[in-house]
Structure formats: C-alpha cells, structure tokens
C-alpha cells in the first residue's frame, strides 16, 4: 500500500491524523461516516466491538474495502487485565506478571504470538507495550501494567515486546511518554502533574524511551501527564515543548507519535475542542485519538475544526505533511490493508495449543509467594476452606470489565466454599465475614487494591492470621497496608493467573516468581 502525499487533498491529509473509536460490532452508518466522510486514518476497537473472531475479521475486511486509504486498525491488547479480544485468540499475561517469573525473551514470544493472531483478524496496530516505570506504589492506572520499578528492566522487556510485534507485522507504540509511572492520578479522570527536572527524567522515566530511539522502534504514545518543568500550561499530548521540543528535536525520535485518547478527563472539558485541535496538531503528534463516549457529533466537530484551522493556516501545511508522510510510511511498512481472503484461511492459526501453553507457562512462573510463615499452604481436600473473592469492578477505565471471573474457587481441583465481598466492604460485610471465617480451617482472601481501600485492608487485618492466606490478584502493593503471615501475588485477575494459582495453592506447582517492585515486607 503506497500513496503519493502530493495527490492527497487537505481534507484527506487531516483525516489521516485523526483516530476514532466506534460503537457496535458492524459497519454502521456512524462507522461509515468515520471511514468515508471523515476519512479517519485510524480506527480503534474496544471490547464491546469484539464479539468473536469471525465478526472482527469480517468487519475489518469491510472497513478496508470502504476506505480510500486503509486505516490503521488498532486496539489496546497489552495482556493481563488490558485486552480487547478476550475469546478465540491466544491471551498473554500482563507486563508485571511476565517480569515476575520470566526472562525478557518471553516478552518477545508473547508479543509475537499475540500479534500474529491479531494480525490474522485484520488488526495492524497495538497500543502496547508499556514503557512506564512504576515506582509509585499509589499509581492507580499503570501499576501492574508496568514491567518493573527499574527503568533498565522496563527498557529491556519493552524492547523485546516491540520486536515481537514488529516481526508479526504489527505496528506498536510504547506508552506513555515521557512517563506515567510516578503519578498518583489516573489521567482518565484527572490531570496528573509532576515537576521532575531533566536530570531525574533522564535517569528514570526517559530510559525506556531512549531505547525506543536507539533501536529505531516505530511508535510512541504520548501521555496526558503535565510535566510542569517543561510546560506548565499543557499536558504532553498538547505540548509542542515536550513532543516536538524534547522527543523529536532533542531526543531525535523520527517515528510515529499517537496521543492517548483526548476524550480522557485530563484533557476533555479542561480545554475547548478548538484548543485541543490547535495544540494537538501542532504539538508534534501525528495521530490524535478520540475514544471516550464515541459521540459522532463530537468526532465530526473535531474533524471539521481541524480542517478549518488547517485551511486558515493555523495548522501549517508543513506540519500536516510531515505527520502524514510518517503515517503513510508506517502503513506501507506494516502492510496496512492486507488480510487473508476469508476467515477460513486463518481460523486454524488462532488459539494454537503451542502458543496457549507457552502463555500459561509464563503465568505459572509468575506466581509469587512473598511469605508463608505459618505454613497455611498447601491447601488440601481435607481442609474446610473458604475463598473470599472481591466483587470485581473496573478500577481504571483502560481495564476490562470482566464478569466471567466469578471466583478463584471455580478453578480449584476440589470443593471449596466461596464468599463474595465488595472491594470497599461495608460494616455489615465485615461483620459477616469475620463471623463466617471462624467456621473454616483455611481462609483464602483475594485482595484487590486493598492499598487504595482502607476498609478492605481493615477487614483482612481483622481475620485470624494463623489460617489466612492473602492473594493480591491485582497490585502487589496491597502488602504495604496488610499485617499477614501468608501472602502471594498473581499480578492480575485472569483465567491464566487463576489456573496457575490453583496449582500453587494445592502444592502441585512450586511458586518461583519474584516480585518486580519493592514492598514493605513486615
């Protein structure tokens, strides 16, 4: 797929710089408007767009057939708890789980395997992997999506993942430049502000992104974090000082830069659409994403505003041309628009046993036993065991709302009793569980962000320690607020993690994972 930029109209060029989300799972009038009227250069899927592999394949074929210039067809498929296609393709553990038990080469193979199958379905751009260094225990949005608190480790694993995607012919973008790891605000709902100086950035946050440039990797996603020492007016996505000045001019990045979704609350509502368009297009970013509520009226206004400002010269033609040249370069490099003729041609190369087994092995190796001082483990069928499971809810909007994971208890090889508690349990829930737990030989409590929910931590700390095992099924930092004698980490609530946990809990598998971040191991 090659296009001569000189033959594109201004409207077509502006469209190439816009990325849009859509509603539903078919080629609707709204999606047709995005593809045929706005002529968006990128379309992004979310979980509700993904019904099954054949539906995805057929829809992507239609999108490509209707588009004058085939778009990047993108998604967030990081692995773990951030995945959009969750059935019919090989899944991958998330970043921190990978690092906990496996060498960096595993990141390559997982990315390649996942990228190959997603590519079969027509996807050609994965907004992954993470280049964020999670060195803030109270980070609500990155946390286990990061490989480590060590920037060198993050850089190594990130690099392997990008190589895997690239070899699978999948465009990728390392996120979230200049770094979202040491923040305590979720940019989906607020504006994170940090004031690190250049010395700090160069020694921590920028280390993985320097590797992106050193190895000539294709893409970066800009964050909505405001780095006030560089720009105290705009977050990175709208900051020419940071994207053009720091990333492109000073650091020398020549690849594609895509924004995080501009409908996130760090930007949307904080600035007008005209301010977002004017600053976003002039920032040095190449593709501006609008996901959020997926309102076609806002998307049309955004595109019309961009075209008007371009016609008025407020977005200079040389800025547009430079971005579009990069977009077309990577579309050609990653053969955007190319797919198999029919779903039958690729269906047997989805969810292949060898790939599934490899991913499960990585999940098995990730399980980490921090301590088991009172020898609560292993659990046996002779124990009367209660598994306490959280009523899982999305704690950051990037994660999936997965209602299929009813309880870890469903994965155990013998009968256990199950009990459900809110993430932020009420007084009544606390009293009920404390009373119920007395009836059992062993109690397994699956903590879920206890470090952010005091009532959950208080409840766990109220249970009898001698028979209690706590499993952090999301952030390992829960230990920092817990006083327990048996503590494990799975780093994610996923089928792969629960299969692995059931083996470790029953002594069929020895846990070999090492926690990739610093905990208060009191």
Buried (B, 14 or more C-beta within 10 A) or exposed (E): BEBEBEEBEEBBBBBBBBBBBBBEBEBEEBBBBBBEEBBBBBBBBBBEBBBEBBBBBBBBBBBBEBBEBBBBBBBBBBBBBBBBBBEBBBBBBBBBBBBBBBEBEBBBBBBBBBBBBBBBBBBBBBBBBBBBBBBBBBBBBBBBBBBBBBBEBBBBBBBBBBBBBBEBBBBBBBBBBBBBBBBEBBBBEBBBBBEBEEEBBEEBBBBBBBBBBEEEBBBBBBBBBBBEEBBEEBBBBBBBBBBBBBBBEEBEBEBBBBBBBBBBBBBBEBBEBBBBBBBBBBBBBBBBBBBBEBBBEBBBBBBBBBBBBBEEEEBEEEBBBBBBEBBBBBBEEBBBBEBBEEBEEBBEEBBBEEBBEBBBBBBBBBBBBBEBEBEBBBBEEEBEBBBBBBEBEEBBBBBBEBEEBEBBBBBBEEEBBBBBBBBBBEEEBBEBBEEBBEEBEBBBBBBBBBBBBEBBBBBBBEBEBEBBBBBBBBBBBBBBBBEBBBBBBBBBBBBBBBBBBBBBBBEEBEBBBEBBBEBEEE
